[in-house]
Amino acid sequence: LTTLEFNLLTTFVSNPGRVWNRTQLIDKLWGDNFFGDERVVDTHVARLRKKIEPDPANPTFIRTVVGVGYKFEDPLVA
């Protein structure tokens, strides 16, 4: 994983079930140093999914909450 992907994964895993919107993730990962389109978060989530998901097209760990953002779920924990 890249440093950014690792920090993104750590953010998700440290807060299971919490839904993060793009703005919150940008603030957490880039802080005041961010300039650009917030959709870059989607790109980094997609890259992370390719590396950790058994089937990135049907993610089981990093889930999309439509219209809100992303969250981490452990499918093995009920």
N, C-alpha and C positions, 0 to 999 in steps of 0.2 A: 504494500500500500504506500501511496505517497503520504507525505506529512499531512496534507489537507484531508485526504481520505481517512487517515487514521484518526485525526481530530473529529471528523464528522461521525465516524463510527463510535468513537468514545462518547461523544455527545448523546447519540441515540441510546447506546447501551447503558449509560449512566442514568438515564431517565426513561425506563421502559414504559410504554403506554402513553407517554406525553406526546402530544401533537405539536410539532414545530412548524411554523410558517416560514416562508423564505426570508422575510425580514429578520426574524429572530435568529435564524441560522447565520445570516450574513453578519449580524451584530456579534454573535458568539465567535465565529470563525475568522472574520476579517476585521471586525471592529471599525474604527474610523478610517481605516486605510482602504476601504472598498470604494471603487469607482467602476460603474458599468451597469449592466443589465442584471436584475435579480434572478433572471432565468438561468444564470450560470449555476445556481444551486441544483437545478434539475439535471444539468450535465454531470455534476460531481456525484449526485445520487445515482445516476445511471451507471457511471464508471465503477462506483463502489458496489452496486448490485452485481455487476459482471464478475467481480472478484469474490464475493461472499455468498451469493445466492446459488442454490443448486440449479434453478431455472430462472434466470434474470427476467424473462418475459412474464413470469408468474411469481413475483417475489413473496417469500414467506416471512422474512425478517424485517426488511424495511418496507413498510406499507405506505401507500398513498392514501390520504384522506381527502377525497375529492372536494375541491373548493376551499381547502384549509391548508394542508401541508403534508408532512411526513411524520411517521412514528415508527418506533422499533417494537416488534412483538417477537417473543420467543414462543414458537409453536409447541414446544415441549412442556411449557409451563401452563397449567390450566388456570 
